[in-house]
Amino acid sequence: MGFKDIMVVLERAADAEPLSEFVHSLAEGFGAHSTVVGVVQQLPPAPAFMGEFPYELVQSAQAAAMKEIAQGYAVFEKAAPRAGSCDLVKVEPAAGAAPHAIARIARNFDLTVVVQPEGPDQSASGLLIEGVLFHSGRPLLALPYIHRGPAKLGRVIVAWDGGAAAARAVSCAMPILKRAGRVEVVTMINGQRATTDLPGFDITRNLARHGISAELKTLPRGDDVGALILSYAADENADMLIMGGYGHSRLREFVLGGATRTILASMTLPVFIAH
C-alpha cells in the first residue's frame, strides 16, 4: 500500500521551488506519478457601480496567470528525476468556485500536496486548502512556503486526541508511518494518569500490529493546542506532523478550527492532514 498518484496544486510560480524537490523525492520513494494542477484564477465580478471589466483587462489577467503557471511548471518539470514522471493540467474555475473545483479533482488522487498560504494570497489559498481538506475525501500534505529540500521521514509526529479526524489521518498516513525512521504519538493530558489510561495508548498498540513501533509522548494540556504541537515538533526536530483536520460548519461550508488554522498559519515542517 502506498501513494501512486499525487496531485500538486500550483497557483504561483514561486510555489514550484518548495514543491519540486519535495514532491519528486516523495513520488520516487513510493513509485508514484505526480500531476501538477495549475489553478488559473478568474477575475471576480466587478462591483455593480463599475460595470463590467474591460475585455482587454480580463484577457491580460488571464494571460499573466497562464504565464505564471507555465513558469512554475517549468521549474517543477526540470527537477523531475526522469521524463514522464509528471505532467501538467490547467484549470480555470469561475471566480469563487476554485475550492470546490480543486476538491473534485483531488478525489481522483491518493494525496494532494499544497504550499502554505503566504502574504496577500492567504485568503484565496486558504480556501483551496479548506476545499481539499473538507470536500475531497482525500488526505492533504501542506508544505511551509519556506521549505526547501527533499521529503524526509526520519522522525514523524502524530498529534492524537482520539477523535475521528485523527483516526482518519493515521489511517491515510500508514504508507508514511511504515517508512518513518521514528514515530511518536503525542497527546495532551491534565495531571498524572496511568500509561494504559492515556489517550494514544490504544493507537500505539494498533500501530505496533502494523509493524510500526510508535512511542507515546504526553504534553500538559494548554489553551493553544496548535502552538504547543508546533513547539514540540520544533524542539524534537521532527520531519513531518500528521494530524486530523478539524473545522466547523458555517451554513453549508466548513471553516478551519482553531488548532488547525494555527498550525497551517505558523508551521515550519510539512503537515499531513486528513478529515
C-alpha positions as CSV (number, residue, x, y, z in Angstrom):
1,M,0.0,0.0,0.0
2,G,1.3,3.5,-0.9
3,F,0.7,6.7,-2.8
4,K,0.8,6.0,-6.5
5,D,-0.9,9.1,-7.8
6,I,0.0,12.5,-6.3
7,M,-1.7,15.8,-7.1
8,V,0.2,19.0,-6.7
9,V,-1.6,22.4,-6.5
10,L,0.3,25.2,-8.2
11,E,-1.1,28.7,-8.0
12,R,2.1,30.8,-8.3
13,A,5.5,30.3,-10.0
14,A,7.2,30.8,-6.6
15,D,5.5,27.8,-5.2
16,A,7.4,25.5,-7.5
17,E,10.6,25.9,-5.5
18,P,9.3,24.4,-2.2
19,L,7.2,21.9,-4.1
20,S,9.5,20.4,-6.7
21,E,12.3,18.6,-4.8
22,F,9.9,17.5,-2.0
23,V,7.3,16.1,-4.3
24,H,9.7,14.4,-6.7
25,S,11.5,12.7,-3.8
26,L,8.3,11.6,-2.2
27,A,7.0,10.3,-5.6
28,E,10.2,8.4,-6.2
29,G,10.0,6.8,-2.8
30,F,6.6,5.4,-3.5
31,G,6.9,4.8,-7.2
32,A,4.3,7.5,-7.8
33,H,3.3,9.8,-10.7
34,S,2.7,13.4,-9.9
35,T,0.2,15.7,-11.7
36,V,0.6,19.4,-11.3
37,V,-2.8,21.1,-11.3
38,G,-2.2,24.7,-12.3
39,V,-5.0,26.9,-11.0
40,V,-5.7,29.9,-13.1
41,Q,-8.0,32.1,-11.0
42,Q,-10.7,34.1,-12.8
43,L,-11.3,37.7,-12.0
44,P,-14.1,38.2,-9.6
45,P,-17.2,40.1,-10.9
46,A,-16.7,43.8,-10.9
47,P,-18.7,45.9,-8.4
48,A,-22.1,47.0,-9.8
49,F,-21.1,50.7,-9.8
50,M,-18.1,49.9,-12.1
51,G,-19.9,48.0,-14.7
52,E,-18.1,45.1,-16.4
53,F,-14.3,44.8,-16.5
54,P,-12.9,45.8,-19.9
55,Y,-12.3,42.8,-22.1
56,E,-8.6,43.7,-22.6
57,L,-8.1,43.7,-18.8
58,V,-9.7,40.2,-18.5
59,Q,-7.5,38.9,-21.3
60,S,-4.4,40.4,-19.9
61,A,-5.1,39.0,-16.4
62,Q,-5.7,35.5,-17.9
63,A,-2.5,35.7,-20.0
64,A,-0.5,36.7,-16.9
65,A,-1.9,33.8,-14.9
66,M,-1.2,31.3,-17.6
67,K,2.4,32.5,-17.9
68,E,2.8,32.2,-14.1
69,I,1.6,28.6,-14.2
70,A,3.9,27.8,-17.1
71,Q,6.9,29.2,-15.4
72,G,6.2,27.3,-12.2
73,Y,5.7,24.0,-14.0
74,A,8.9,24.5,-16.0
75,V,10.8,24.6,-12.7
76,F,8.9,21.5,-11.4
77,E,9.5,19.6,-14.7
78,K,13.2,20.5,-14.8
79,A,13.7,19.0,-11.3
80,A,11.9,15.7,-12.3
81,P,14.1,12.6,-11.9
82,R,13.0,11.2,-15.3
83,A,10.9,12.1,-18.3
84,G,7.2,11.2,-17.9
85,S,7.2,11.2,-14.1
86,C,5.0,14.3,-14.0
87,D,2.5,16.3,-16.1
88,L,0.5,19.5,-16.1
89,V,-3.2,20.1,-16.1
90,K,-4.5,23.7,-16.2
91,V,-7.9,24.5,-14.7
92,E,-9.8,27.8,-14.9
93,P,-12.6,27.7,-12.4
94,A,-15.1,30.5,-12.2
95,A,-14.5,33.2,-9.6
96,G,-15.2,31.8,-6.2
97,A,-15.6,28.2,-7.5
98,A,-11.9,27.2,-7.2
99,P,-12.1,25.4,-3.8
100,H,-14.9,23.0,-4.9
101,A,-13.3,22.5,-8.4
102,I,-10.0,21.6,-6.9
103,A,-11.6,19.3,-4.4
104,R,-13.4,17.4,-7.1
105,I,-10.2,16.9,-9.0
106,A,-8.4,15.8,-5.7
107,R,-10.9,12.9,-5.3
108,N,-9.1,11.2,-8.2
109,F,-5.7,11.2,-6.5
110,D,-4.2,9.4,-3.5
111,L,-2.7,12.6,-2.0
112,T,-2.8,16.3,-2.6
113,V,0.3,18.5,-1.9
114,V,-0.1,22.2,-1.4
115,V,2.1,25.1,-0.2
116,Q,1.2,27.1,2.9
117,P,-0.5,30.4,2.0
118,E,1.7,33.5,2.2
119,G,1.2,37.2,2.1
120,P,-1.8,38.8,0.3
121,D,-2.8,35.4,-1.3
122,Q,-3.6,33.8,2.1
123,S,-7.3,34.1,1.8
124,A,-7.7,32.6,-1.6
125,S,-5.1,29.9,-1.0
126,G,-6.6,29.1,2.4
127,L,-10.0,28.5,0.8
128,L,-8.4,26.0,-1.6
129,I,-6.8,24.1,1.3
130,E,-10.2,24.0,3.1
131,G,-11.9,22.8,-0.1
132,V,-9.5,19.9,-0.5
133,L,-9.5,19.0,3.2
134,F,-13.2,19.1,3.8
135,H,-14.7,18.1,0.4
136,S,-12.3,15.8,-1.4
137,G,-12.3,12.8,0.9
138,R,-8.6,12.5,0.4
139,P,-5.6,13.5,2.6
140,L,-3.7,16.7,2.2
141,L,0.0,17.4,2.7
142,A,0.9,21.1,3.2
143,L,4.4,22.4,2.9
144,P,5.7,25.6,4.6
145,Y,6.4,28.2,1.9
146,I,10.0,28.4,3.3
147,H,10.5,24.7,2.8
148,R,13.4,23.6,0.6
149,G,14.8,20.1,0.0
150,P,13.5,16.6,-0.4
151,A,10.9,14.7,1.7
152,K,12.4,13.4,5.0
153,L,10.7,10.8,7.1
154,G,13.4,10.3,9.8
155,R,11.1,11.5,12.7
156,V,7.3,11.7,12.3
157,I,5.0,13.0,14.9
158,V,1.3,12.0,15.2
159,A,-0.9,14.5,17.0
160,W,-3.5,12.3,18.7
161,D,-6.7,13.3,20.5
162,G,-8.7,10.1,19.9
163,G,-11.1,11.9,17.6
164,A,-12.4,10.6,14.2
165,A,-10.3,13.1,12.2
166,A,-7.1,12.0,13.9
167,A,-8.0,8.3,13.3
168,R,-8.6,9.0,9.6
169,A,-5.3,10.9,9.4
170,V,-3.4,7.9,10.9
171,S,-5.2,5.5,8.5
172,C,-4.4,7.6,5.5
173,A,-0.8,8.2,6.6
174,M,0.0,4.5,7.0
175,P,2.3,4.4,4.0
176,I,4.4,7.2,5.5
177,L,4.3,5.8,9.0
178,K,5.6,2.4,7.7
179,R,8.6,4.2,6.1
180,A,9.4,6.6,9.0
181,G,12.5,6.0,11.0
182,R,10.9,7.0,14.3
183,V,7.2,7.6,15.1
184,E,5.9,9.5,18.1
185,V,2.2,9.7,19.1
186,V,1.8,13.0,21.0
187,T,-1.2,13.5,23.2
188,M,-2.2,16.1,25.8
189,I,-3.4,15.4,29.3
190,N,-4.3,17.1,32.5
191,G,-2.4,15.8,35.5
192,Q,-1.0,12.3,36.0
193,R,-2.6,9.2,34.5
194,A,-1.6,5.5,34.2
195,T,0.0,4.6,30.9
196,T,-2.7,2.3,29.9
197,D,-5.3,5.0,30.6
198,L,-3.5,7.6,28.4
199,P,-5.2,8.8,25.2
200,G,-3.0,7.3,22.5
201,F,-2.1,4.0,24.3
202,D,-4.6,2.0,22.1
203,I,-3.5,3.6,18.8
204,T,0.2,2.8,19.6
205,R,-0.8,-0.8,20.1
206,N,-2.7,-0.7,16.8
207,L,0.3,0.7,15.0
208,A,2.5,-2.0,16.5
209,R,0.3,-4.6,15.0
210,H,1.0,-3.0,11.6
211,G,4.7,-3.3,12.3
212,I,5.1,0.4,13.3
213,S,7.0,0.9,16.6
214,A,5.5,4.2,18.0
215,E,6.5,5.9,21.2
216,L,3.7,7.6,23.2
217,K,4.5,11.1,24.4
218,T,2.4,13.3,26.6
219,L,2.2,17.1,26.9
220,P,0.4,19.1,29.6
221,R,-2.8,20.5,28.1
222,G,-2.8,24.2,27.3
223,D,-5.1,26.8,25.7
224,D,-3.3,27.0,22.4
225,V,-3.1,23.4,21.2
226,G,-1.7,24.2,17.8
227,A,1.1,26.3,19.2
228,L,2.0,23.6,21.7
229,I,2.2,20.9,19.0
230,L,4.4,23.1,16.7
231,S,6.7,24.0,19.6
232,Y,7.1,20.3,20.4
233,A,7.8,19.4,16.8
234,A,10.4,22.1,16.6
235,D,12.1,21.1,19.8
236,E,12.2,17.5,18.6
237,N,13.4,18.4,15.1
238,A,10.6,16.5,13.6
239,D,10.4,15.9,9.8
240,M,6.6,15.7,9.5
241,L,3.5,16.2,11.5
242,I,0.4,14.0,11.0
243,M,-2.9,15.3,12.3
244,G,-6.6,15.4,11.9
245,G,-8.1,18.4,10.2
246,Y,-10.8,20.0,12.3
247,G,-13.4,22.6,11.4
248,H,-17.0,23.6,12.0
249,S,-19.9,24.1,9.7
250,R,-21.0,27.6,8.7
251,L,-24.2,27.3,6.6
252,R,-23.2,24.7,4.0
253,E,-19.4,25.3,4.2
254,F,-16.7,24.3,6.6
255,V,-14.2,26.6,8.1
256,L,-10.9,25.6,9.8
257,G,-10.9,25.1,13.6
258,G,-8.6,27.0,15.8
259,A,-5.7,24.4,16.2
260,T,-5.8,23.5,12.5
261,R,-5.7,27.2,11.5
262,T,-2.8,27.9,13.8
263,I,-0.7,25.1,12.5
264,L,-1.3,25.9,8.9
265,A,-0.5,29.6,9.5
266,S,2.6,29.0,11.6
267,M,4.0,25.6,10.5
268,T,7.7,25.1,10.0
269,L,7.5,21.5,8.9
270,P,5.4,19.5,6.4
271,V,2.0,18.7,7.8
272,F,-0.1,15.7,6.6
273,I,-3.8,16.3,7.3
274,A,-7.0,14.3,6.8
275,H,-10.6,15.0,7.8
